[in-house]
């Protein structure tokens, strides 16, 4: 994702998927790779499984519950929503295991197990990006409801990683394609393409940075609330190259084993159907060896479908070379109380602060000051003193040609316009507003904001998407989203 980009995953059925669903389309080598890890974790630890009651969550037709039965478990219970469970029962019968394996079709939260408690939970619960359409919440329910104190979970630990890659050719094919579609300009579609992560196989040679672990989930202690998280990352370049995307993958650990067993879904490991998750950047970063791209990844379950994810990646690339510097351009405001439409009746102070004193020798000294407008509560309303927005010299040195308009001007102008057209200019109708500064606005630019009502309602406020372009057709505000109470229906400003 770009300096800050957000993606909403596609809608899913919202039901518990199974290991059988995940195996569709997988080749034999892939099945052997990760299934061998499960098999070894069970067969090499028969002393743990002997005479134990085992629960397989999302069992499908795979071998996990059969491995457990063969390892000496007292009884194995498999639970799955899919009708494939009927075929699984036939397979159990064919292998003479009907007396040791009970298969139940239904939701984990609704089925009645033949045992009140279980000693071990096994599950192949992982989804793309570890958590997309995963069964982890169901495993956690089974843990809290059925696992005995001191019971075991296979696997019991998952660690997510990030790295940055060079992928210019593929990015041009996927994103640049929209610039010219059979002679037509479809560039507005690039915004949609950039907000959709790509699940694909990444070659190891594409990695520009070292991997960075961002979060580890311990299945003995993690809670459903922990699946919404905000974590920092730091990616150190191991060579001079370009960065076009950030990728994510995960490693799985069976820590309850006598000798821990692991497998990885990263680009350095054997192929799995989880592949890697690719987040393309709007910007292309030009990095030198040992330079660092730092940032924050935020993940949370979608409000409408908890198996979908809303992911935001913000980054900052700091370098002394201003032409290569890149920073998060996303801004978001959540309004907790109505904004005042006028300053009438308010008291403000203009405060001067000395922020620098520079000795110029015989010429004397230069004192740099900042003026801030402060209300009666002491809150600063405006404190920006960036000369980039006042004098042409900094902008010329940075390649902008001169002065550029403050980004918050276009941000605020779009907010005012959308509120006027759809919310009756009533500040109480605006709950949330966010957008990314995609490109500079120059004095004299004409800005156009296009608005789309999604029909999605959150606490009485409708989600509205928007994009703002200048008179040259270039996007200046992207990833626009706001929540407001709609009182009008115009769609273009």
C-alpha positions in Angstrom: 0.0 0.0 0.0 1.2 3.6 -0.5 2.4 6.0 2.1 -0.9 5.1 3.6 -3.4 2.9 1.8 -6.4 1.0 2.9 -7.9 -2.1 1.4 -11.2 -3.8 2.1 -11.3 -7.4 1.3 -14.1 -8.8 -0.9 -17.2 -10.2 0.6 -17.3 -13.8 1.6 -20.0 -16.1 2.7 -19.2 -15.6 6.4 -19.4 -19.3 7.2 -16.8 -21.6 8.7 -14.6 -22.8 5.8 -12.9 -26.2 6.1 -9.6 -27.9 5.2 -11.4 -29.5 2.3 -12.3 -26.1 0.8 -8.6 -25.1 1.1 -7.4 -28.2 -0.7 -9.3 -27.5 -3.9 -6.8 -26.8 -6.7 -3.7 -27.7 -4.6 -1.1 -29.9 -6.2 0.3 -33.0 -4.6 3.7 -31.5 -3.8 2.0 -28.6 -1.9 -0.3 -30.9 0.0 2.7 -33.0 1.0 4.7 -30.0 2.2 2.4 -28.5 4.8 0.5 -31.8 5.6 3.9 -33.4 6.4 4.4 -30.8 9.1 1.0 -31.7 10.7 1.8 -35.5 10.3 5.2 -35.2 11.9 3.9 -33.1 14.7 1.5 -35.9 15.6 3.4 -39.1 14.7 6.6 -37.8 16.4 4.7 -37.1 19.5 2.6 -40.2 20.0 3.2 -39.9 23.8 1.2 -36.7 23.8 -1.7 -38.1 21.8 -1.9 -41.5 23.4 -5.3 -42.1 25.2 -6.3 -38.4 24.6 -9.5 -36.9 23.3 -8.7 -34.8 20.2 -10.9 -32.2 18.5 -10.2 -31.3 14.8 -11.8 -27.9 14.0 -12.8 -27.6 10.3 -11.8 -31.2 9.6 -12.9 -31.6 6.0 -11.6 -34.8 4.5 -8.0 -34.3 5.3 -5.8 -36.5 7.4 -5.4 -34.6 10.6 -8.0 -36.6 12.6 -6.9 -39.8 11.0 -3.3 -39.1 12.0 -4.4 -38.5 15.6 -6.4 -41.8 15.6 -3.4 -43.7 14.3 -1.2 -42.0 16.9 -3.2 -43.7 19.7 -5.8 -41.1 20.6 -8.6 -42.4 22.7 -11.2 -40.7 20.5 -11.1 -38.0 17.7 -13.9 -35.6 17.0 -14.1 -33.7 13.7 -16.4 -30.7 13.2 -17.1 -29.1 9.8 -19.8 -27.0 8.3 -19.4 -28.5 4.8 -21.5 -31.3 3.4 -18.2 -33.0 2.6 -18.4 -34.4 6.0 -20.6 -37.2 4.6 -17.8 -38.3 2.2 -15.4 -38.0 5.2 -17.5 -40.5 7.1 -17.3 -43.0 4.3 -13.5 -42.6 4.2 -13.3 -43.2 8.0 -15.4 -46.4 7.6 -13.2 -47.6 4.7 -10.2 -47.3 7.0 -11.9 -49.1 9.9 -11.8 -46.1 12.2 -15.5 -45.5 12.9 -15.2 -46.6 16.5 -12.4 -44.0 17.2 -13.6 -41.1 15.1 -16.8 -39.1 15.3 -17.6 -36.5 12.6 -20.2 -33.8 13.1 -21.6 -31.3 10.6 -22.5 -27.9 11.8 -21.1 -24.8 13.5 -18.6 -25.3 16.3 -20.7 -23.0 18.5 -23.8 -25.2 17.9 -22.8 -28.9 17.7 -22.9 -31.1 20.7 -19.7 -33.1 21.3 -19.7 -36.6 22.6 -17.2 -35.6 25.3 -17.6 -32.5 27.6 -13.9 -31.7 27.3 -11.0 -32.4 25.0 -7.3 -32.8 25.6 -6.0 -31.6 22.3 -7.2 -29.3 19.5 -5.8 -29.6 16.0 -6.8 -27.4 13.1 -5.6 -26.1 9.7 -7.2 -22.7 10.4 -5.0 -20.3 8.5 -6.2 -18.1 5.7 -4.5 -15.7 3.2 -2.6 -13.0 5.1 -3.0 -15.5 7.9 -6.4 -14.1 9.0 -8.4 -13.5 5.8 -11.3 -16.0 5.9 -9.5 -17.9 8.6 -11.1 -20.1 11.2 -9.0 -18.8 14.1 -12.0 -17.2 15.9 -13.7 -20.7 15.8 -10.6 -22.4 17.1 -10.5 -19.8 20.0 -14.1 -20.6 20.8 -13.3 -24.3 20.9 -10.3 -23.6 23.1 -12.3 -21.6 25.6 -15.3 -23.9 25.6 -13.8 -27.4 25.4 -10.0 -27.5 26.0 -9.0 -28.9 29.4 -6.6 -26.8 31.6 -3.1 -27.6 30.3 -4.4 -29.0 27.0 -2.5 -28.8 23.8 -3.1 -26.9 20.5 -1.6 -28.0 17.2 -0.3 -25.6 15.8 0.0 -23.2 18.7 1.9 -20.2 17.2 1.8 -18.0 14.1 4.2 -15.2 13.2 3.5 -12.7 10.4 6.3 -11.0 8.4 6.7 -8.0 6.0 9.3 -7.3 3.4 9.6 -4.9 0.5 10.1 -6.0 -3.1 11.1 -4.7 -6.6 8.3 -5.6 -8.9 8.1 -2.9 -11.5 7.3 -5.0 -14.6 4.3 -6.7 -12.9 3.1 -3.5 -11.3 3.0 -1.8 -14.7 1.0 -4.7 -16.1 -1.5 -4.7 -13.2 -1.7 -1.0 -12.4 -0.4 0.9 -15.4 -2.7 -1.2 -17.7 -5.5 1.2 -16.8 -3.8 4.2 -18.4 -4.5 2.9 -21.9 -7.2 0.3 -22.4 -7.5 -0.2 -26.1 -6.9 3.5 -26.6 -9.1 4.7 -23.7 -8.1 6.3 -20.5 -9.3 4.2 -17.6 -6.9 5.7 -15.0 -9.7 6.1 -12.3 -9.7 2.3 -12.1 -6.1 2.5 -10.8 -7.4 3.5 -7.4 -9.4 0.4 -7.1 -6.6 -1.8 -8.4 -4.2 -0.2 -5.8 -6.6 -0.9 -2.9 -6.9 -4.6 -3.7 -4.1 -6.8 -2.4 -2.8 -9.5 -4.7 -2.2 -13.1 -3.5 0.6 -14.4 -5.6 4.0 -16.1 -5.6 7.0 -13.8 -5.1 10.5 -14.9 -6.1 13.1 -14.6 -3.4 15.3 -12.5 -5.7 12.6 -9.8 -5.7 13.1 -9.0 -2.0 14.9 -5.7 -1.6 14.8 -5.6 2.3 15.3 -8.0 5.1 12.0 -9.5 6.5 10.5 -7.9 9.6 8.4 -9.9 12.0 5.4 -7.8 12.9 3.2 -9.9 15.2 3.2 -13.4 16.8 -0.1 -15.0 17.8 0.1 -17.5 20.7 -3.0 -19.6 20.4 -3.0 -20.4 24.2 -3.4 -16.7 25.1 -4.6 -14.8 22.1 -8.2 -13.4 22.2 -10.6 -12.4 19.4 -10.0 -8.8 20.3 -6.3 -9.3 19.6 -7.0 -10.0 16.0 -7.5 -6.3 15.5 -4.0 -4.8 15.9 -1.7 -1.9 15.0 1.9 -2.8 14.8 5.1 -1.0 13.7 7.6 -2.3 11.2 11.1 -1.4 10.0 12.5 -2.6 6.6 16.2 -2.3 6.0 17.3 -2.4 2.4 19.9 -5.1 1.7 20.8 -3.6 -1.7 20.3 -0.4 -3.8 17.1 -0.9 -5.8 13.5 0.3 -6.3 10.6 -0.7 -4.0 7.2 -1.2 -5.7 5.3 -3.2 -3.1 5.2 -4.6 0.4 4.5 -8.3 0.9 3.3 -10.3 3.8 3.5 -14.0 4.8 3.4 -16.1 7.9 5.3 -19.0 9.6 3.5 -21.7 11.7 5.0 -23.4 14.7 4.0 -26.6 16.6 5.6 -25.7 19.9 3.9 -28.4 21.9 6.0 -31.0 20.2 9.0 -32.7 21.8 11.1 -31.1 19.1 9.3 -28.0 17.7 8.2 -28.3 14.1 7.6 -25.3 11.8 6.7 -24.5 8.2 6.7 -21.2 6.3 4.6 -19.6 3.6 7.4 -17.1 2.7 9.1 -16.6 -0.6 12.2 -18.5 0.7 10.1 -21.6 1.4 8.4 -24.3 -0.7 5.2 -23.2 -2.5 1.9 -23.3 -0.6 -1.6 -22.2 -1.7 -1.3 -19.3 0.8 1.5 -17.9 -1.4 2.3 -14.3 -0.3 0.0 -11.2 -0.1 1.2 -8.3 -2.1 0.3 -4.6 -1.4 1.4 -2.3 -4.2 2.6 1.2 -3.5 1.4 4.3 -5.4 4.9 5.6 -5.1 8.1 4.0 -6.3 10.8 4.3 -3.6 14.4 4.6 -4.6 16.4 3.1 -1.8 20.1 2.7 -1.1 21.7 -0.2 0.8 21.0 0.0 4.6 18.4 2.7 4.2 15.2 2.1 6.2 11.5 2.2 5.3 9.5 2.4 8.6 5.8 2.4 9.2 2.7 0.9 10.8 0.4 -1.9 9.7 -3.2 -1.8 11.0 -5.5 -4.7 10.7 -9.1 -5.2 11.8 -12.0 -7.5 10.9 -14.5 -5.9 8.6 -17.5 -4.5 10.4 -20.0 -6.3 8.2 -18.1 -9.6 7.8 -15.6 -10.6 10.4 -13.8 -13.0 8.1 -13.0 -10.1 5.8 -10.2 -7.7 6.7 -9.6 -3.9 6.6 -5.9 -3.4 6.3 -4.0 -0.1 6.4 -0.2 0.2 5.8 1.4 3.6 6.5 5.1 4.2 5.8 7.9 6.8 5.9 11.1 6.6 3.9 13.6 9.1 5.4 16.7 10.1 3.5 18.8 13.3 3.2 18.0 13.3 -0.5 14.8 15.3 -0.8 14.1 13.9 -4.2 13.8 10.4 -2.8 12.1 11.3 0.5 8.6 9.8 0.8 6.1 9.9 3.7 2.6 8.9 4.6 0.1 11.1 2.9 -3.1 9.7 4.5 -5.1 11.9 6.9 -8.2 10.9 8.8 -10.4 12.8 11.2 -13.1 11.3 13.4 -15.6 13.9 14.7 -16.6 13.2 18.3 -18.7 16.3 18.7 -20.2 18.8 16.2 -17.7 21.2 14.7 -18.6 24.9 15.2 -19.7 26.4 11.9 -18.6 29.9 13.0 -16.1 31.6 15.4 -18.8 33.9 16.7 -18.8 33.9 20.5 -15.4 32.2 20.7 -12.3 33.6 22.2 -8.9 33.2 20.5 -5.4 34.2 21.3 -2.4 34.7 18.9 0.6 33.2 20.6 4.2 33.8 19.4 6.9 31.2 20.0 10.6 31.4 19.3 11.6 28.2 17.7 15.1 29.1 16.5 17.9 31.6 16.9 20.7 31.7 14.3 24.0 33.6 14.6 24.9 35.3 11.3 28.1 36.9 12.5 28.5 40.6 11.7 25.1 40.6 10.0 23.5 39.9 13.3 21.1 37.2 14.4 18.0 35.7 12.8 15.1 34.8 15.1 12.6 32.3 13.8 9.1 32.4 15.3 5.9 30.6 15.1 2.4 32.1 15.5 -0.4 29.8 16.7 -4.1 30.5 17.0 -5.3 29.0 20.3 -8.8 28.8 21.6 -9.9 29.3 25.2 -9.1 25.6 26.0 -5.5 26.1 24.9 -5.9 23.9 21.8 -3.8 25.0 18.8 -6.0 25.5 15.7 -3.2 26.2 13.2 0.6 26.1 13.6 2.0 25.4 10.1 5.0 27.5 9.1 6.3 25.5 6.1 7.9 27.9 3.6 7.0 25.4 0.8 3.5 27.0 0.8 4.7 30.6 0.9 7.8 31.1 -1.2 8.8 29.6 -4.5 12.5 28.7 -3.7 11.9 25.4 -1.7 9.4 24.1 -4.2 11.8 24.8 -7.1 14.6 22.9 -5.4 12.2 20.0 -4.7 11.1 19.8 -8.3 7.6 21.3 -7.8 8.3 24.4 -9.9 7.5 26.8 -7.1 4.9 27.2 -4.4 2.4 24.4 -3.8 -0.9 24.8 -2.0 -1.1 23.3 1.5 -2.4 19.8 1.3 -5.0 20.5 4.0 -6.6 23.1 1.7 -7.6 20.5 -0.9 -8.5 18.0 1.9 -10.7 20.6 3.7 -12.2 21.9 0.5 -13.3 18.4 -0.5 -14.8 17.8 3.0 -16.7 21.1 2.8 -17.9 20.3 -0.7 -19.1 16.8 0.1 -20.8 18.0 3.2 -22.6 20.8 1.3 -23.7 18.5 -1.5 -24.8 15.5 0.5 -25.1 16.6 4.1 -26.8 20.0 3.8 -23.7 21.8 5.1 -24.7 20.6 8.6 -21.5 19.7 10.6 -23.5 17.3 12.7 -23.9 15.1 9.6 -20.2 14.4 9.2 -18.7 11.7 11.4 -15.5 10.7 9.7 -13.4 12.0 6.8 -10.1 10.7 5.3 -8.1 10.9 2.1 -4.5 10.5 0.9 -2.5 13.4 -0.6 -1.7 11.8 -4.0 -0.1 14.8 -5.8 0.6 18.5 -5.2 -2.0 21.2 -5.9 -0.6 24.4 -7.6 -2.0 27.9 -7.3 -4.8 28.3 -9.9 -5.6 24.6 -10.1 -9.3 23.7 -10.5 -10.3 20.8 -8.4 -13.1 18.3 -9.1 -14.4 15.8 -6.6 -16.4 12.8 -7.7 -18.5 11.0 -5.1 -20.0 7.6 -4.8 -22.5 6.5 -2.3 -21.9 2.9 -1.2 -25.2 2.3 0.7 -23.1 0.9 3.6 -24.5 2.2 6.9 -22.5 2.5 10.1 -24.3 3.7 13.2 -26.7 5.7 11.0 -23.9 7.3 8.9 -23.5 6.2 5.2 -20.1 5.4 3.8 -19.2 7.7 0.8 -16.2 7.2 -1.4 -14.6 10.0 -3.4 -11.6 11.0 -5.5 -10.4 14.6 -6.2 -8.6 15.5 -9.5 -7.1 18.7 -10.9 -7.9 20.3 -14.3 -5.1 18.3 -15.8 -6.8 15.0 -14.9 -4.3 14.1 -12.2 -5.5 12.7 -8.9 -4.7 14.9 -6.0 -6.8 13.2 -3.3 -7.1 9.4 -3.4 -8.4 6.7 -1.1 -11.2 9.1 -0.1 -13.8 7.9 2.4 -16.2 9.6 4.7 -19.2 8.7 6.9 -22.1 11.2 6.8 -25.8 11.4 7.1 -27.0 12.0 3.5 -29.7 14.7 3.0 -29.0 15.3 -0.7 -28.1 13.1 -3.7 -25.8 15.0 -6.0 -22.8 12.9 -7.2 -20.3 15.3 -8.6 -18.8 18.6 -7.4 
